[in-house]
């Protein structure tokens, strides 16, 4: 997650983590779900949570939401 949110390419993250692309996207979607819950329930962390969502929700992760994976 750190590599992805730091701007690494999908192929780089998959290669470094020794995981499948599908597993990576699934894990990131779970992270996004948790961050969204934090944003909804903690006004003090809302801004930071929204920034984290923007960093996570890009590329294939964002595309997976639009196609319903």
URKA-V126390 format. One line per field, one symbol per residue. phi: phi as a letter, one per 20 degrees, with the letter a starting at -180 (. if undefined). A space follows every 10 residues. Layout:
BEGIN
phi = ???
END
This chain:
BEGIN
phi = .ffffeoffg ffffffelce ffffffffff ffffffffff dcgfdgffff fffgfeeblf ffffffdmf
END
